[in-house]
Amino acid sequence: RVDTERTFSVPDDFDLKAKLSIQRIVKDDLTIEAFTAITSLDAGRFELSRLEMKHGEAWLRAKLGVGAGAEPEIDGTLLLQDFDIGRFLREASAIDTIAGELDVGLKLSTKGNTRDSMTAHLAGSGAVVMGKGRIPSRYVDLLATDLAKIVQPWRHGTHETNINCAMVQFDVAAGTMTSRSLLFDTETM
């Protein structure tokens, strides 16, 4: 059961500033380096003014702000560059059927005191770019089931799809995501 009417608020009479830096985080085969988080709480507004971490050659950088009040305003950005998703998933002992490097950029904002109102006010934009890689064919089938049947009716039983490149750019307004562009270049389409 999901409770969609749970509300929250941030007190506006508490201030705090904190910085956390960790040189290396290791969990089994997964290593995160140069982890830094700088936070503050000032007049009820929480700021994660800097979140950075490195995995291999990839950098993740993010910011988040949460305002105080009966209907808090939330805004954030995320930038992920040269992220080897296959390596990360293997090291995290998740799956080893995805390979490729990703670049991700997101800028989102919302306001509200329930999940429903935050979803309704969600706004922003984003982009995801992937170079050469591979993904399980079932994901391609989900994205382009009808197109794949029309273009290649003989295609059956392929477990992986090699990707030449992929890119999506999108906008979000009033909780609805709209694609501005979508490119998905594979060996089969």
C-alpha positions in Angstrom: 0.0 0.0 0.0 1.4 3.4 -1.0 0.4 6.4 1.2 0.2 9.3 -1.2 -1.1 11.8 1.3 1.9 11.7 3.7 3.1 15.3 4.1 6.4 16.8 5.4 7.7 20.2 6.2 11.1 21.7 7.0 11.6 23.8 10.2 12.9 27.3 9.5 14.6 28.0 12.8 17.6 25.6 12.6 21.0 26.3 10.8 23.8 23.9 10.0 26.9 23.7 7.7 28.8 20.5 7.1 31.4 19.1 4.7 32.2 15.5 4.3 35.2 14.3 2.2 36.2 10.7 1.8 39.3 9.8 -0.3 38.1 6.2 -1.2 35.0 4.1 -0.6 35.4 0.4 -1.3 32.6 -2.2 -1.2 33.8 -5.6 -2.6 35.0 -4.7 -6.2 33.3 -1.3 -6.3 35.5 1.7 -5.6 34.3 5.3 -5.4 37.0 8.0 -5.1 37.1 11.7 -4.2 33.7 11.7 -2.5 32.8 15.2 -1.3 29.5 16.5 0.0 28.9 20.1 1.2 25.6 20.8 2.9 24.0 23.7 4.7 20.7 24.4 6.4 20.0 28.1 6.6 16.6 29.7 7.5 14.9 26.3 6.8 16.4 25.9 3.3 18.6 22.7 2.9 21.3 23.0 0.3 23.5 20.2 -0.9 25.7 22.7 -2.7 28.3 20.2 -3.9 28.2 16.5 -4.3 31.1 15.0 -6.2 32.4 11.5 -6.6 34.6 9.7 -9.1 34.3 6.1 -10.4 37.1 5.1 -12.8 37.4 8.1 -15.2 33.8 9.2 -14.6 32.7 12.2 -12.5 29.3 12.6 -10.9 28.5 16.1 -9.8 25.1 17.1 -8.3 23.4 19.9 -6.4 20.1 19.9 -4.5 18.1 22.5 -2.7 15.0 22.0 -0.6 13.1 25.1 0.7 11.2 25.4 3.9 7.5 26.0 4.3 4.1 24.2 4.0 4.8 23.5 0.3 8.6 23.1 0.0 10.3 24.0 -3.3 12.9 21.5 -4.5 15.5 22.0 -7.3 18.5 20.0 -8.4 21.0 19.3 -11.1 23.0 16.3 -11.9 26.0 15.9 -14.3 27.5 12.5 -15.0 30.4 12.4 -17.5 32.2 9.4 -19.1 30.4 6.9 -16.9 31.2 3.3 -17.8 27.9 1.8 -16.8 29.0 -1.8 -17.5 32.0 -1.6 -15.3 30.0 0.0 -12.5 27.3 -2.6 -12.7 29.8 -5.5 -12.7 31.7 -4.0 -9.8 28.5 -3.5 -7.9 27.7 -7.2 -8.5 24.5 -6.2 -10.3 24.5 -7.4 -13.9 27.1 -7.8 -16.6 25.0 -7.7 -19.7 25.2 -3.9 -20.2 28.3 -2.1 -21.5 29.0 1.5 -22.7 29.8 5.0 -21.5 27.1 7.5 -20.6 26.9 11.2 -20.2 23.9 12.4 -18.3 22.7 16.0 -17.6 19.5 16.8 -15.6 18.0 19.9 -14.2 14.7 19.5 -12.4 12.5 21.4 -9.9 9.2 20.9 -8.2 7.2 22.0 -5.2 4.6 20.4 -2.9 4.2 18.6 0.3 2.9 15.2 -1.1 4.2 12.9 -3.7 1.2 13.7 -6.0 1.7 17.5 -5.8 5.4 17.2 -6.3 4.8 15.0 -9.4 2.3 17.5 -10.7 4.7 20.4 -10.3 7.8 18.6 -11.7 9.6 20.7 -14.4 13.0 20.8 -16.1 15.0 19.2 -18.8 17.6 16.5 -19.3 19.7 14.6 -21.8 21.4 11.1 -21.9 24.0 10.2 -24.4 25.6 6.8 -24.9 28.4 5.8 -27.3 29.3 2.3 -28.4 28.0 -0.4 -26.1 25.5 -3.2 -25.7 22.3 -3.9 -23.8 20.0 -6.9 -23.5 17.8 -7.2 -26.5 14.7 -7.3 -24.4 15.2 -3.6 -23.6 15.4 -2.8 -27.3 12.2 -4.8 -27.8 10.5 -2.7 -25.2 11.5 0.5 -26.9 10.7 -0.4 -30.4 8.6 -3.6 -30.5 6.4 -2.6 -33.5 9.2 -0.9 -35.4 11.6 -4.0 -35.0 8.9 -6.3 -36.3 8.3 -4.2 -39.4 12.0 -3.5 -40.2 13.3 -6.9 -39.4 10.6 -9.6 -39.2 13.3 -12.3 -39.3 15.0 -11.1 -36.1 14.5 -13.7 -33.3 16.6 -15.1 -30.4 19.2 -12.4 -30.2 20.2 -11.9 -26.5 22.2 -8.7 -26.9 22.0 -5.7 -29.1 25.1 -3.8 -30.0 24.6 0.0 -29.9 26.5 2.4 -32.1 25.1 5.4 -30.2 22.0 6.5 -28.4 20.7 9.9 -27.3 17.6 11.3 -25.8 16.8 14.9 -24.9 13.6 15.7 -22.9 11.7 18.5 -21.2 9.4 18.1 -18.2 6.5 20.4 -17.6 3.6 19.9 -15.1 4.9 16.4 -14.4 4.8 15.2 -18.0 8.0 14.3 -19.8 8.2 15.1 -23.5 11.0 13.9 -25.7 12.7 16.7 -27.8 14.9 14.2 -29.7 15.6 10.5 -29.6 18.3 8.7 -31.5 18.9 4.9 -31.1 21.4 3.6 -33.6 22.0 -0.2 -33.3 23.5 -2.9 -35.5 19.9 -4.1 -36.2 18.0 -0.7 -36.6 
